[in-house]
Amino acid sequence: DAVAYIGAQLVGAIAGALALLAIWPDQPAELGATVPSVGAGSALVYEILLTAFLMFVIISVATDARAVGAAAAIAIGGTVALDALFGGPVTGASMNPARSLGPALAAGEWRDFWLYVLGPVIGAALGALAYQLIRGEPEEESVS
């Protein structure tokens, strides 16, 4: 399932960006390409933190049986909005390599693209690790 999901994200990101290029061939705003407004080190830290926060929330509300599932959409959407609000002006708030690939390909804007692959991968792993450390697994009752 993961391979199909990743493939679908990549195809969708590329198709969407190429559609924008067809509609606006003058490439307004670099077609949404993520380009940092700070140095590479700071941008990498931002992307790691934004993605870690998002992954922590996703795991907390969408996969944990202890969470109220109906709140997942609001919590995840709100987290993406907050990440975009605080990280958008700094890095573009990618949080997903597929989100950066399509616009970079269509606009030909590859400046610091590696940040938008490495940052989300590290951030997702750290967010999942933080969840495990904070929430852990429910304890099994022992039968004696």
N, C-alpha and C positions, 0 to 999 in steps of 0.2 A: 504494500500500500504506500509506503513512504516514497519509493522511487516514482510511482505514478503521480503522487501528490506534488513532489518537487518538479517533475517534468511538466505537469499542468501549470504550476506557478510560473515556470520559466517561459513556456509557450505563451501564456496569457500576458505576461509582462512585455515580452517582445512584440506580440501582436498589438497590444494597446499602444505602445510607443510608436510603432510603425504606422498605425492608424492616425495618431496625432501628427506625425510627420507628413502623411498624405494630405491631411486637412490644412495644416499650417507649414508649408515647406520652408518658410523663413525661420523656423525653429525658435519661436518665442520662448524666452526663459530657459533655453537649453532643453526644452521638452521635458522638464521635470528631473533632469539629471541631478544626482546628489553630488554637490561640490562643497567641501567644508569652507567655512569662513575663518577658521582658526588653523593652527599648525597641525600636522599629521598626528603627533602624539596626543594632543588634546582631543582631536576629533575621534581618535581610536577609543580613548577613555569614554567619551560621550556615547559613542555607539555601543560599547560594551555595557555601560550602565543603563541606557535606554532599553536595550534588548533584554538584559537581565531582569529589569523591573517588569517588562511585559511578560516574559516567560514565567516569572514567579506568579503573576496574577492569573495567567492562563491555567497553569497547573492547579492553582488554588481553587479556582471556581469551575473549571470545565472538566477536570479529570478526577478530582477528589470526591469520593462518595460521601464525605462528611459535609460537602458544600451544598448550598441550595442552587440547583442547576438553572433555575429561571433567572438568577442574577448574573449569569455568566456573560450574556451579551452586553449588559450595561457596564459591568466591571471591565471587560476587555475593551470595549469601545471607548470607555472613559480613560483607560490607561493609554490607548493609542492617541487619543486627543491630547492628554497631558504631555506625553512624550513629544508629540508634534509641536505643541505650544512652547515647550522649553528647549527642545533639541532642534526643531526645524530651522530657526535662524542660524544655528551654529553648524550643524552637519547636514541638514535636510531630513534628519530623523528617519533613516532608512529602516532599520530594525529587521531587514530581510534582504538577502543578496538578490533575490529575484526582482524586488522592487527597484533596485538600482541598476540591474543589468539591462532591462528593456530601454529605459531612457538613455543610458550611456551608449548603447548600441545605435539607437536611432539618431542621437545628437552627435555621435563621434566624440563624446566627452569622457575620457578615461582617466582624467587627473585624479589621483588618489583613490581609484576604484577599489584597490586592495583593502582599504579601510572598511568598505561596505560588504566585504566578504568575511574578513577576519573578525571584525568587531561583533557582528551578530552571532557568528558561530561561538566565539568565546562567551559572549553575553548570555546566549541561550543555555550553554553548559553551566555557567555560574548561577543563573536564575534557578535552574533545576536543582543544583547542589544546595543552594540557599534554602529552597523549599524543603528538601530532605532533612537538612540540619535543623530547621526551625520547627517544621510540623512533624516530621518523621512518619512512621507508619503506625496505625492504631495497634495497640498491644493486644495480643491474643490472650484470651483467658485460658489458663491452664486447667485441665481436668484432672483432678486427683482422685 
